């Protein structure tokens, strides 16, 4: 009986510590600015680059496995409001999307669609693979 009570107490203690760590992580994220990129194309992405006003690269992610993922914008770029997200797929096609973000913190979503393509890439490979 005592062992059962000790086990239950341990589970409760672990559960409380997880809630506290999640709350502190959420509070920490509120101090930063994130761009959540949503891949609404049917292609596998190879590289994502986030740029500011003048084309300066501020963040990059390679070979994301998820359909949606967040990229943290470094604080030294918090004064910038114009962002460009460039995405390259496995066939080297380039998609580009612009977004104005005036707030210095928070999460902002950019959806990449087939309509955002600016460069076709390797059409032959795409055709031969049935995409």
Chimera marker file (.cmm) of the C-alpha trace (Angstrom):
<marker_set name="trace">
<marker id="1" x="0.000" y="0.000" z="0.000" r="1" g="1" b="0" radius="0.5"/>
<marker id="2" x="2.809" y="2.403" z="0.881" r="1" g="1" b="0" radius="0.5"/>
<marker id="3" x="4.580" y="1.600" z="-2.394" r="1" g="1" b="0" radius="0.5"/>
<marker id="4" x="1.434" y="2.449" z="-4.320" r="1" g="1" b="0" radius="0.5"/>
<marker id="5" x="1.144" y="5.807" z="-2.552" r="1" g="1" b="0" radius="0.5"/>
<marker id="6" x="4.814" y="6.585" z="-3.264" r="1" g="1" b="0" radius="0.5"/>
<marker id="7" x="4.351" y="5.751" z="-6.961" r="1" g="1" b="0" radius="0.5"/>
<marker id="8" x="1.243" y="7.960" z="-7.211" r="1" g="1" b="0" radius="0.5"/>
<marker id="9" x="3.078" y="10.796" z="-5.436" r="1" g="1" b="0" radius="0.5"/>
<marker id="10" x="6.002" y="10.501" z="-7.895" r="1" g="1" b="0" radius="0.5"/>
<marker id="11" x="3.655" y="10.688" z="-10.904" r="1" g="1" b="0" radius="0.5"/>
<marker id="12" x="1.955" y="13.775" z="-9.466" r="1" g="1" b="0" radius="0.5"/>
<marker id="13" x="5.324" y="15.424" z="-8.816" r="1" g="1" b="0" radius="0.5"/>
<marker id="14" x="6.540" y="14.704" z="-12.348" r="1" g="1" b="0" radius="0.5"/>
<marker id="15" x="3.284" y="16.007" z="-13.837" r="1" g="1" b="0" radius="0.5"/>
<marker id="16" x="3.545" y="19.288" z="-11.926" r="1" g="1" b="0" radius="0.5"/>
<marker id="17" x="7.147" y="19.868" z="-12.980" r="1" g="1" b="0" radius="0.5"/>
<marker id="18" x="6.220" y="19.329" z="-16.673" r="1" g="1" b="0" radius="0.5"/>
<marker id="19" x="3.476" y="21.963" z="-16.434" r="1" g="1" b="0" radius="0.5"/>
<marker id="20" x="5.884" y="24.469" z="-14.917" r="1" g="1" b="0" radius="0.5"/>
<marker id="21" x="8.518" y="23.879" z="-17.609" r="1" g="1" b="0" radius="0.5"/>
<marker id="22" x="5.902" y="24.250" z="-20.373" r="1" g="1" b="0" radius="0.5"/>
<marker id="23" x="4.628" y="27.494" z="-18.872" r="1" g="1" b="0" radius="0.5"/>
<marker id="24" x="8.142" y="28.928" z="-18.601" r="1" g="1" b="0" radius="0.5"/>
<marker id="25" x="8.901" y="27.918" z="-22.203" r="1" g="1" b="0" radius="0.5"/>
<marker id="26" x="5.739" y="29.658" z="-23.404" r="1" g="1" b="0" radius="0.5"/>
<marker id="27" x="6.638" y="32.823" z="-21.483" r="1" g="1" b="0" radius="0.5"/>
<marker id="28" x="10.132" y="32.780" z="-22.946" r="1" g="1" b="0" radius="0.5"/>
<marker id="29" x="8.792" y="32.432" z="-26.507" r="1" g="1" b="0" radius="0.5"/>
<marker id="30" x="6.584" y="35.495" z="-26.044" r="1" g="1" b="0" radius="0.5"/>
<marker id="31" x="9.734" y="37.624" z="-25.814" r="1" g="1" b="0" radius="0.5"/>
<marker id="32" x="10.916" y="36.595" z="-29.293" r="1" g="1" b="0" radius="0.5"/>
<marker id="33" x="9.612" y="36.800" z="-32.850" r="1" g="1" b="0" radius="0.5"/>
<marker id="34" x="9.004" y="33.646" z="-34.872" r="1" g="1" b="0" radius="0.5"/>
<marker id="35" x="7.927" y="33.001" z="-38.436" r="1" g="1" b="0" radius="0.5"/>
<marker id="36" x="6.018" y="29.778" z="-38.886" r="1" g="1" b="0" radius="0.5"/>
<marker id="37" x="6.421" y="28.493" z="-42.438" r="1" g="1" b="0" radius="0.5"/>
<marker id="38" x="3.631" y="26.241" z="-43.701" r="1" g="1" b="0" radius="0.5"/>
<marker id="39" x="4.433" y="24.129" z="-46.759" r="1" g="1" b="0" radius="0.5"/>
<marker id="40" x="1.194" y="24.026" z="-48.748" r="1" g="1" b="0" radius="0.5"/>
<marker id="41" x="2.919" y="22.639" z="-51.849" r="1" g="1" b="0" radius="0.5"/>
<marker id="42" x="3.150" y="18.924" z="-52.518" r="1" g="1" b="0" radius="0.5"/>
<marker id="43" x="6.946" y="19.120" z="-52.696" r="1" g="1" b="0" radius="0.5"/>
<marker id="44" x="9.658" y="18.123" z="-50.246" r="1" g="1" b="0" radius="0.5"/>
<marker id="45" x="11.509" y="21.225" z="-49.126" r="1" g="1" b="0" radius="0.5"/>
<marker id="46" x="15.278" y="21.403" z="-49.271" r="1" g="1" b="0" radius="0.5"/>
<marker id="47" x="16.078" y="24.844" z="-47.863" r="1" g="1" b="0" radius="0.5"/>
<marker id="48" x="14.281" y="27.819" z="-46.317" r="1" g="1" b="0" radius="0.5"/>
<marker id="49" x="15.881" y="31.251" z="-46.024" r="1" g="1" b="0" radius="0.5"/>
<marker id="50" x="14.397" y="34.257" z="-44.202" r="1" g="1" b="0" radius="0.5"/>
<marker id="51" x="15.618" y="37.679" z="-45.336" r="1" g="1" b="0" radius="0.5"/>
<marker id="52" x="14.875" y="41.253" z="-44.243" r="1" g="1" b="0" radius="0.5"/>
<marker id="53" x="14.282" y="44.492" z="-46.178" r="1" g="1" b="0" radius="0.5"/>
<marker id="54" x="17.486" y="44.751" z="-48.147" r="1" g="1" b="0" radius="0.5"/>
<marker id="55" x="17.934" y="41.013" z="-48.735" r="1" g="1" b="0" radius="0.5"/>
<marker id="56" x="20.105" y="40.340" z="-45.689" r="1" g="1" b="0" radius="0.5"/>
<marker id="57" x="19.787" y="36.697" z="-44.659" r="1" g="1" b="0" radius="0.5"/>
<marker id="58" x="18.702" y="36.430" z="-41.008" r="1" g="1" b="0" radius="0.5"/>
<marker id="59" x="17.746" y="32.766" z="-40.579" r="1" g="1" b="0" radius="0.5"/>
<marker id="60" x="17.944" y="29.496" z="-42.449" r="1" g="1" b="0" radius="0.5"/>
<marker id="61" x="16.651" y="25.954" z="-42.087" r="1" g="1" b="0" radius="0.5"/>
<marker id="62" x="17.652" y="22.966" z="-44.203" r="1" g="1" b="0" radius="0.5"/>
<marker id="63" x="15.612" y="19.865" z="-45.013" r="1" g="1" b="0" radius="0.5"/>
<marker id="64" x="12.677" y="20.348" z="-42.651" r="1" g="1" b="0" radius="0.5"/>
<marker id="65" x="10.792" y="17.122" z="-42.091" r="1" g="1" b="0" radius="0.5"/>
<marker id="66" x="7.541" y="18.748" z="-40.969" r="1" g="1" b="0" radius="0.5"/>
<marker id="67" x="4.896" y="20.435" z="-43.092" r="1" g="1" b="0" radius="0.5"/>
<marker id="68" x="4.873" y="23.361" z="-40.672" r="1" g="1" b="0" radius="0.5"/>
<marker id="69" x="7.828" y="24.649" z="-38.634" r="1" g="1" b="0" radius="0.5"/>
<marker id="70" x="8.945" y="27.788" z="-36.839" r="1" g="1" b="0" radius="0.5"/>
<marker id="71" x="12.073" y="29.839" z="-37.419" r="1" g="1" b="0" radius="0.5"/>
<marker id="72" x="13.253" y="32.265" z="-34.731" r="1" g="1" b="0" radius="0.5"/>
<marker id="73" x="14.178" y="35.738" z="-35.921" r="1" g="1" b="0" radius="0.5"/>
<marker id="74" x="17.317" y="36.971" z="-34.104" r="1" g="1" b="0" radius="0.5"/>
<marker id="75" x="16.770" y="39.983" z="-31.831" r="1" g="1" b="0" radius="0.5"/>
<marker id="76" x="19.247" y="42.131" z="-33.728" r="1" g="1" b="0" radius="0.5"/>
<marker id="77" x="16.617" y="42.274" z="-36.504" r="1" g="1" b="0" radius="0.5"/>
<marker id="78" x="13.696" y="43.293" z="-34.306" r="1" g="1" b="0" radius="0.5"/>
<marker id="79" x="13.583" y="46.796" z="-35.860" r="1" g="1" b="0" radius="0.5"/>
<marker id="80" x="12.950" y="45.307" z="-39.313" r="1" g="1" b="0" radius="0.5"/>
<marker id="81" x="9.369" y="44.892" z="-40.511" r="1" g="1" b="0" radius="0.5"/>
<marker id="82" x="9.664" y="43.572" z="-44.096" r="1" g="1" b="0" radius="0.5"/>
<marker id="83" x="10.462" y="39.882" z="-44.352" r="1" g="1" b="0" radius="0.5"/>
<marker id="84" x="11.002" y="37.655" z="-47.366" r="1" g="1" b="0" radius="0.5"/>
<marker id="85" x="10.803" y="33.873" z="-47.118" r="1" g="1" b="0" radius="0.5"/>
<marker id="86" x="12.502" y="31.946" z="-49.925" r="1" g="1" b="0" radius="0.5"/>
<marker id="87" x="11.926" y="28.218" z="-50.159" r="1" g="1" b="0" radius="0.5"/>
<marker id="88" x="13.765" y="25.749" z="-52.388" r="1" g="1" b="0" radius="0.5"/>
<marker id="89" x="12.270" y="22.336" z="-53.084" r="1" g="1" b="0" radius="0.5"/>
<marker id="90" x="14.044" y="19.106" z="-54.005" r="1" g="1" b="0" radius="0.5"/>
<marker id="91" x="13.826" y="19.979" z="-57.723" r="1" g="1" b="0" radius="0.5"/>
<marker id="92" x="15.491" y="23.380" z="-57.096" r="1" g="1" b="0" radius="0.5"/>
<marker id="93" x="12.274" y="25.313" z="-57.737" r="1" g="1" b="0" radius="0.5"/>
<marker id="94" x="12.202" y="28.576" z="-55.771" r="1" g="1" b="0" radius="0.5"/>
<marker id="95" x="9.098" y="29.912" z="-53.990" r="1" g="1" b="0" radius="0.5"/>
<marker id="96" x="9.055" y="33.417" z="-52.522" r="1" g="1" b="0" radius="0.5"/>
<marker id="97" x="6.642" y="35.119" z="-50.139" r="1" g="1" b="0" radius="0.5"/>
<marker id="98" x="6.822" y="38.608" z="-48.560" r="1" g="1" b="0" radius="0.5"/>
<marker id="99" x="5.270" y="39.609" z="-45.248" r="1" g="1" b="0" radius="0.5"/>
<marker id="100" x="5.196" y="42.814" z="-43.222" r="1" g="1" b="0" radius="0.5"/>
<marker id="101" x="5.506" y="42.144" z="-39.470" r="1" g="1" b="0" radius="0.5"/>
<marker id="102" x="5.412" y="45.281" z="-37.339" r="1" g="1" b="0" radius="0.5"/>
<marker id="103" x="5.303" y="43.683" z="-33.890" r="1" g="1" b="0" radius="0.5"/>
<marker id="104" x="8.651" y="42.887" z="-32.264" r="1" g="1" b="0" radius="0.5"/>
<marker id="105" x="7.499" y="39.618" z="-30.706" r="1" g="1" b="0" radius="0.5"/>
<marker id="106" x="5.040" y="36.825" z="-31.363" r="1" g="1" b="0" radius="0.5"/>
<marker id="107" x="4.379" y="34.135" z="-33.967" r="1" g="1" b="0" radius="0.5"/>
<marker id="108" x="3.474" y="34.906" z="-37.564" r="1" g="1" b="0" radius="0.5"/>
<marker id="109" x="2.456" y="32.394" z="-40.203" r="1" g="1" b="0" radius="0.5"/>
<marker id="110" x="3.570" y="32.386" z="-43.830" r="1" g="1" b="0" radius="0.5"/>
<marker id="111" x="1.912" y="29.810" z="-46.087" r="1" g="1" b="0" radius="0.5"/>
<marker id="112" x="3.935" y="28.766" z="-49.134" r="1" g="1" b="0" radius="0.5"/>
<marker id="113" x="1.679" y="27.729" z="-52.031" r="1" g="1" b="0" radius="0.5"/>
<marker id="114" x="2.245" y="26.587" z="-55.605" r="1" g="1" b="0" radius="0.5"/>
<marker id="115" x="1.303" y="30.112" z="-56.764" r="1" g="1" b="0" radius="0.5"/>
<marker id="116" x="4.374" y="31.546" z="-54.973" r="1" g="1" b="0" radius="0.5"/>
<marker id="117" x="6.836" y="29.889" z="-57.382" r="1" g="1" b="0" radius="0.5"/>
<marker id="118" x="9.350" y="32.285" z="-58.998" r="1" g="1" b="0" radius="0.5"/>
<marker id="119" x="11.709" y="29.745" z="-60.601" r="1" g="1" b="0" radius="0.5"/>
<marker id="120" x="10.672" y="26.341" z="-61.979" r="1" g="1" b="0" radius="0.5"/>
<marker id="121" x="13.876" y="24.410" z="-61.224" r="1" g="1" b="0" radius="0.5"/>
<marker id="122" x="14.550" y="21.004" z="-62.806" r="1" g="1" b="0" radius="0.5"/>
<marker id="123" x="11.326" y="20.263" z="-64.698" r="1" g="1" b="0" radius="0.5"/>
<marker id="124" x="12.637" y="17.057" z="-66.275" r="1" g="1" b="0" radius="0.5"/>
<marker id="125" x="13.371" y="15.388" z="-62.916" r="1" g="1" b="0" radius="0.5"/>
<marker id="126" x="10.026" y="16.573" z="-61.612" r="1" g="1" b="0" radius="0.5"/>
<marker id="127" x="8.233" y="15.098" z="-64.632" r="1" g="1" b="0" radius="0.5"/>
<marker id="128" x="10.154" y="11.782" z="-64.491" r="1" g="1" b="0" radius="0.5"/>
<marker id="129" x="9.285" y="11.392" z="-60.799" r="1" g="1" b="0" radius="0.5"/>
<marker id="130" x="5.606" y="11.956" z="-61.497" r="1" g="1" b="0" radius="0.5"/>
<marker id="131" x="5.318" y="15.203" z="-59.541" r="1" g="1" b="0" radius="0.5"/>
<link id1="1" id2="2" r="1" g="1" b="0" radius="0.2"/>
<link id1="2" id2="3" r="1" g="1" b="0" radius="0.2"/>
<link id1="3" id2="4" r="1" g="1" b="0" radius="0.2"/>
<link id1="4" id2="5" r="1" g="1" b="0" radius="0.2"/>
<link id1="5" id2="6" r="1" g="1" b="0" radius="0.2"/>
<link id1="6" id2="7" r="1" g="1" b="0" radius="0.2"/>
<link id1="7" id2="8" r="1" g="1" b="0" radius="0.2"/>
<link id1="8" id2="9" r="1" g="1" b="0" radius="0.2"/>
<link id1="9" id2="10" r="1" g="1" b="0" radius="0.2"/>
<link id1="10" id2="11" r="1" g="1" b="0" radius="0.2"/>
<link id1="11" id2="12" r="1" g="1" b="0" radius="0.2"/>
<link id1="12" id2="13" r="1" g="1" b="0" radius="0.2"/>
<link id1="13" id2="14" r="1" g="1" b="0" radius="0.2"/>
<link id1="14" id2="15" r="1" g="1" b="0" radius="0.2"/>
<link id1="15" id2="16" r="1" g="1" b="0" radius="0.2"/>
<link id1="16" id2="17" r="1" g="1" b="0" radius="0.2"/>
<link id1="17" id2="18" r="1" g="1" b="0" radius="0.2"/>
<link id1="18" id2="19" r="1" g="1" b="0" radius="0.2"/>
<link id1="19" id2="20" r="1" g="1" b="0" radius="0.2"/>
<link id1="20" id2="21" r="1" g="1" b="0" radius="0.2"/>
<link id1="21" id2="22" r="1" g="1" b="0" radius="0.2"/>
<link id1="22" id2="23" r="1" g="1" b="0" radius="0.2"/>
<link id1="23" id2="24" r="1" g="1" b="0" radius="0.2"/>
<link id1="24" id2="25" r="1" g="1" b="0" radius="0.2"/>
<link id1="25" id2="26" r="1" g="1" b="0" radius="0.2"/>
<link id1="26" id2="27" r="1" g="1" b="0" radius="0.2"/>
<link id1="27" id2="28" r="1" g="1" b="0" radius="0.2"/>
<link id1="28" id2="29" r="1" g="1" b="0" radius="0.2"/>
<link id1="29" id2="30" r="1" g="1" b="0" radius="0.2"/>
<link id1="30" id2="31" r="1" g="1" b="0" radius="0.2"/>
<link id1="31" id2="32" r="1" g="1" b="0" radius="0.2"/>
<link id1="32" id2="33" r="1" g="1" b="0" radius="0.2"/>
<link id1="33" id2="34" r="1" g="1" b="0" radius="0.2"/>
<link id1="34" id2="35" r="1" g="1" b="0" radius="0.2"/>
<link id1="35" id2="36" r="1" g="1" b="0" radius="0.2"/>
<link id1="36" id2="37" r="1" g="1" b="0" radius="0.2"/>
<link id1="37" id2="38" r="1" g="1" b="0" radius="0.2"/>
<link id1="38" id2="39" r="1" g="1" b="0" radius="0.2"/>
<link id1="39" id2="40" r="1" g="1" b="0" radius="0.2"/>
<link id1="40" id2="41" r="1" g="1" b="0" radius="0.2"/>
<link id1="41" id2="42" r="1" g="1" b="0" radius="0.2"/>
<link id1="42" id2="43" r="1" g="1" b="0" radius="0.2"/>
<link id1="43" id2="44" r="1" g="1" b="0" radius="0.2"/>
<link id1="44" id2="45" r="1" g="1" b="0" radius="0.2"/>
<link id1="45" id2="46" r="1" g="1" b="0" radius="0.2"/>
<link id1="46" id2="47" r="1" g="1" b="0" radius="0.2"/>
<link id1="47" id2="48" r="1" g="1" b="0" radius="0.2"/>
<link id1="48" id2="49" r="1" g="1" b="0" radius="0.2"/>
<link id1="49" id2="50" r="1" g="1" b="0" radius="0.2"/>
<link id1="50" id2="51" r="1" g="1" b="0" radius="0.2"/>
<link id1="51" id2="52" r="1" g="1" b="0" radius="0.2"/>
<link id1="52" id2="53" r="1" g="1" b="0" radius="0.2"/>
<link id1="53" id2="54" r="1" g="1" b="0" radius="0.2"/>
<link id1="54" id2="55" r="1" g="1" b="0" radius="0.2"/>
<link id1="55" id2="56" r="1" g="1" b="0" radius="0.2"/>
<link id1="56" id2="57" r="1" g="1" b="0" radius="0.2"/>
<link id1="57" id2="58" r="1" g="1" b="0" radius="0.2"/>
<link id1="58" id2="59" r="1" g="1" b="0" radius="0.2"/>
<link id1="59" id2="60" r="1" g="1" b="0" radius="0.2"/>
<link id1="60" id2="61" r="1" g="1" b="0" radius="0.2"/>
<link id1="61" id2="62" r="1" g="1" b="0" radius="0.2"/>
<link id1="62" id2="63" r="1" g="1" b="0" radius="0.2"/>
<link id1="63" id2="64" r="1" g="1" b="0" radius="0.2"/>
<link id1="64" id2="65" r="1" g="1" b="0" radius="0.2"/>
<link id1="65" id2="66" r="1" g="1" b="0" radius="0.2"/>
<link id1="66" id2="67" r="1" g="1" b="0" radius="0.2"/>
<link id1="67" id2="68" r="1" g="1" b="0" radius="0.2"/>
<link id1="68" id2="69" r="1" g="1" b="0" radius="0.2"/>
<link id1="69" id2="70" r="1" g="1" b="0" radius="0.2"/>
<link id1="70" id2="71" r="1" g="1" b="0" radius="0.2"/>
<link id1="71" id2="72" r="1" g="1" b="0" radius="0.2"/>
<link id1="72" id2="73" r="1" g="1" b="0" radius="0.2"/>
<link id1="73" id2="74" r="1" g="1" b="0" radius="0.2"/>
<link id1="74" id2="75" r="1" g="1" b="0" radius="0.2"/>
<link id1="75" id2="76" r="1" g="1" b="0" radius="0.2"/>
<link id1="76" id2="77" r="1" g="1" b="0" radius="0.2"/>
<link id1="77" id2="78" r="1" g="1" b="0" radius="0.2"/>
<link id1="78" id2="79" r="1" g="1" b="0" radius="0.2"/>
<link id1="79" id2="80" r="1" g="1" b="0" radius="0.2"/>
<link id1="80" id2="81" r="1" g="1" b="0" radius="0.2"/>
<link id1="81" id2="82" r="1" g="1" b="0" radius="0.2"/>
<link id1="82" id2="83" r="1" g="1" b="0" radius="0.2"/>
<link id1="83" id2="84" r="1" g="1" b="0" radius="0.2"/>
<link id1="84" id2="85" r="1" g="1" b="0" radius="0.2"/>
<link id1="85" id2="86" r="1" g="1" b="0" radius="0.2"/>
<link id1="86" id2="87" r="1" g="1" b="0" radius="0.2"/>
<link id1="87" id2="88" r="1" g="1" b="0" radius="0.2"/>
<link id1="88" id2="89" r="1" g="1" b="0" radius="0.2"/>
<link id1="89" id2="90" r="1" g="1" b="0" radius="0.2"/>
<link id1="90" id2="91" r="1" g="1" b="0" radius="0.2"/>
<link id1="91" id2="92" r="1" g="1" b="0" radius="0.2"/>
<link id1="92" id2="93" r="1" g="1" b="0" radius="0.2"/>
<link id1="93" id2="94" r="1" g="1" b="0" radius="0.2"/>
<link id1="94" id2="95" r="1" g="1" b="0" radius="0.2"/>
<link id1="95" id2="96" r="1" g="1" b="0" radius="0.2"/>
<link id1="96" id2="97" r="1" g="1" b="0" radius="0.2"/>
<link id1="97" id2="98" r="1" g="1" b="0" radius="0.2"/>
<link id1="98" id2="99" r="1" g="1" b="0" radius="0.2"/>
<link id1="99" id2="100" r="1" g="1" b="0" radius="0.2"/>
<link id1="100" id2="101" r="1" g="1" b="0" radius="0.2"/>
<link id1="101" id2="102" r="1" g="1" b="0" radius="0.2"/>
<link id1="102" id2="103" r="1" g="1" b="0" radius="0.2"/>
<link id1="103" id2="104" r="1" g="1" b="0" radius="0.2"/>
<link id1="104" id2="105" r="1" g="1" b="0" radius="0.2"/>
<link id1="105" id2="106" r="1" g="1" b="0" radius="0.2"/>
<link id1="106" id2="107" r="1" g="1" b="0" radius="0.2"/>
<link id1="107" id2="108" r="1" g="1" b="0" radius="0.2"/>
<link id1="108" id2="109" r="1" g="1" b="0" radius="0.2"/>
<link id1="109" id2="110" r="1" g="1" b="0" radius="0.2"/>
<link id1="110" id2="111" r="1" g="1" b="0" radius="0.2"/>
<link id1="111" id2="112" r="1" g="1" b="0" radius="0.2"/>
<link id1="112" id2="113" r="1" g="1" b="0" radius="0.2"/>
<link id1="113" id2="114" r="1" g="1" b="0" radius="0.2"/>
<link id1="114" id2="115" r="1" g="1" b="0" radius="0.2"/>
<link id1="115" id2="116" r="1" g="1" b="0" radius="0.2"/>
<link id1="116" id2="117" r="1" g="1" b="0" radius="0.2"/>
<link id1="117" id2="118" r="1" g="1" b="0" radius="0.2"/>
<link id1="118" id2="119" r="1" g="1" b="0" radius="0.2"/>
<link id1="119" id2="120" r="1" g="1" b="0" radius="0.2"/>
<link id1="120" id2="121" r="1" g="1" b="0" radius="0.2"/>
<link id1="121" id2="122" r="1" g="1" b="0" radius="0.2"/>
<link id1="122" id2="123" r="1" g="1" b="0" radius="0.2"/>
<link id1="123" id2="124" r="1" g="1" b="0" radius="0.2"/>
<link id1="124" id2="125" r="1" g="1" b="0" radius="0.2"/>
<link id1="125" id2="126" r="1" g="1" b="0" radius="0.2"/>
<link id1="126" id2="127" r="1" g="1" b="0" radius="0.2"/>
<link id1="127" id2="128" r="1" g="1" b="0" radius="0.2"/>
<link id1="128" id2="129" r="1" g="1" b="0" radius="0.2"/>
<link id1="129" id2="130" r="1" g="1" b="0" radius="0.2"/>
<link id1="130" id2="131" r="1" g="1" b="0" radius="0.2"/>
</marker_set>
